[in-house]
Amino acid sequence: MERISRYRPNRRTVLKWTHGLMIPLFIWFMLVTPDVVVPMGKGWFALHSNMALVFVSVGLLWTVDLMRRGLASRPGPKLIGWARRIHRPLHLVIVWGLFLVALGGFLLGLTSLVQLKAGLWLPFAPPMGWSEANEVIGTLHVYQFYLLGVVIAGHAAFHIWRHYRLRDNALRIMAPKVLHRFL
């Protein structure tokens, strides 16, 4: 019996494409909030909501991958001192931060007065009607997202510094191969 082999991408390839997907989504959510999208009409809100579903799903899968296999990145031989010490914690904060953003969204749905649906079609938490808790969690959710944005901006600056100052190809390590010619 002939065995059919399926293409299974390398873990690093998957993580590169994950970076490539998450970067524009994260920028979108930093700039475009539900308050901006709701007045634009139901179609824009549906797009925003479906993008959030993709963002959260990828973030949760990334967390599961981290829990199962650990970090894929290593500091590299050119990193010394402070740069070597912050490498691992910086990456862990980002992945766990994405998980906490997803958890905050779930808690928003749980404390809501109405059934919230990711992508306008997937109910994700039974509404308990706890309006005061919903307000507190909503505020925390916004702050945690923008704090994660600061960490991610620091992460990007760190890798740009590595790429150009240490010349260790840090951006090529993170970017899909089709983008290497631009780096």
Secondary structure, DSSP 4 states (H G I P E B T S, - for coil): -PPPPPP---HHHHHHHHHHHHHHHHHHHHH--HHHHGGG-HHHHHHHHHHHHHHHHHHHHHHHHHHHH--S----TT--THHHHHHHHHHHHHHHHHHHHHHHHHHHHHH-SS--EETTTEE-S-----HHHHHHHHHHHHHHHHHHHHHHHHHHHHHHHIIIII-S-HHHHHS-GGGGGG-
